Amino acid sequence: MTVRVLLVDDEELVRTGLRAVIGAEPDLEVVGLVRRLRPDVVLMDVRMPAVDGITATRELLRRPDPPRVLVLTTFGHDRYVYDALRAGATGFLLKRTPPRDIVRAVHTVVTGESLLFPAAVRELVAGFAGDGGDRLAGAGLTAREGDVLRLVARGLSNAEIAAELHLGVETIKTHVAGVLAKTGSRDRTQAVVAAYESGFVDPRFPAG
């Protein structure tokens, strides 16, 4: 399967570099307009002069069958990045990220079976999350779903969670789907942000 990637950045140098990195992969293709070509992943600059990445992310995710959004940033510890994650972005990349990690990030968010750079997400939420209240109070997670969410927050893949809990991978997929549905989360990142903000998982001690 060829993964279609859209680049959104106001800096030509960044666009050119990303196009070279993505285009060099046989299973990745850089495409153009969102409406016409329906990309699978959008690499989105979080700070742009006309429409910022947060607003653009919200707009993209309102579309039917929306793409995964990875925001691009110069600085990882950035309020804009945190707001973009809350708006629905699946993860973020520093603009100085090595090419091999950019490719890995695209593949990771397309499969949706593990959290992208979990330590960076923890640090970001720990730094900016205020008292959002217990967003999971009424979610009605089962004990097993709670276990799964804690392991998702550690960045484990479905296969790794299955091994940790001595369950089948398909069972874990069912539990993850239940967590996403009950927390109203589009993907693992949104569920983990909700878990951190609610105090269900402490970002300082994600294994707790």
HUPE-V144450 format. One line per field, one symbol per residue. ss: DSSP state (H for helix, E for strand, L for the rest). A space follows every 10 residues. Layout:
ss: ???
//
This chain:
ss: LLEEEEEELL LHHHHHHHHH HHHLLLLEEE ELLHHHHLLL EEEEELLLLL LLHHHHHHHH HLLLLLLEEE EEELLLLLHH HHHHHHHLLL EEEELLLLHH HHHHHHHHHH HLLLLLLHHH HHHHHHHHLL LLLLLLLLLL LLHHHHHHHH HHHLLLLHHH HHHHHLLLHH HHHHHHHHHH HHHLLLLHHH HHHHHHHHLL LELLELLL
//
